[in-house]
């Protein structure tokens, strides 16, 4: 057979298209990296760093907080952020790793707190050493978690959520109302709870100050995050992820599904029980109202916002939620921040409108519509625009020239609130340009309701604005800030 010297060598045409390969798609990541510059370099460096280095950086930064925060801010922004982050790590075992919808998680937190209070207070005159009391609290919480997991091991999804939610509410009702007599004293103290709880003490070193408890929580959080990282990388962690993705397929692959569920409940409950002991010592008292549904919602918001199954996401979620929630508190000393966050959330929602020129049209149209309505209302009756905004700072003049602020608001608040609800219903039912046009008066009504109704009710405003902020963030990243996007059929 003659030699074929006319055929090119394999590397003779490097720019030739390759069969079965879309070069433009294959080079997309390379093009994206070239456009990132310094931020891309830092991002790649952070992503390529080992988990231990990331944790050390976080712990190092957190350890400096007591040096530049006063005691009140350290308590609100530092100590409680670590407390919620560690609690959310325990919830992440059950929900994020194993995929079990546990709505009774806060009850284990309360069990740990009450167990420690009974063993380390004047209630029964028992003062166990702190390590023994903490171990007992974790054991009690884990045992109850095992019992709950065993009785509900065949349940999934909504059915498991109903059972665990009933358990959580039953615990609060029992602690608050039942109060059975044991050794001449009410076991839970009823609505008064248990007071005079002992401070934590380790080998003769007793904790009293906020700074001491902050560093204790930082150590506990570091140990818990490290343990969960290795647990997630272990065989059990991989089995939990398989259980989360598809329980039926996991069971078909001969995985011990029931045992995995029990382990998840036990580990999560033990973590919550441990944090309950620290919480009881910090508060020096235990009351059933500390373990209500609002705390459960906060913990779920942390886990979901950070990303299900993500340990680093829990940290970020705890920081975002606790710091934001504290800033929005009526006594935070930052009243103008609420307004900036409110209008910032609106602008963030506008950026989700596609194409961009439609979002720009809604923004410009809302501004123009507001000035027009304000001018018409002032021409009809000057009292409709003679009101003043609350805690607006430098924005006061612009807002008073744009939003209707009547002096007598006997029925105005109710009418404008009902009008906003009706406008939202109408906008959600129309499509195309009708929706774009309808968004203009709707957004203006949102601003009117905010300035006339919500600003004057800081407690309600805090919850509404906090919920709106979470919705906006989850619309931007449905998988959470650091969660992994999943491919689903929509």
Secondary structure, DSSP 8 states (H G I E B T S, - for coil): ----TTS--TTS-TTS--TT--HHHHTHHHHHHHTTHHHHHHHHHHHHS-HHHHHHHHHHHHTTHHHHS-HHHIIIIIIHHHHHHHHHHHHHIIIIIS----S-HHHHHHHHHHHHHHHEETTTTEE--HHHHHHHHHHHHHHHHHHHHHHTTT--HHHHHHHHHHHHHHHHHIIIII--EETTEESS-GGG-EE-B---EETTEE--SHHHHHHHHHHHHHHHHHHHHHHHHSHHHHHHHHHHH-HHHHHHTT--HHHHHHHHHHHHHHHHHHHHHHHHHHHTEE-GGGGSHHHHHHHHHHHHHH-TT-HHHHHHHHHHHHHHHHHTSTTSS-HHHHHHHHHHHHHHHHTTSSSHHHHHHHHHHHHHHHHHHHHHHHHH-GGGG----SS-GGGHHHHHTTS---S--TTHHHHHHHHHHHHHHHHHH--THHHHHHHHHHHHHHHHHIIIIITT-HHHHHHHHHHHHHHHHHHH-TT-SS--------
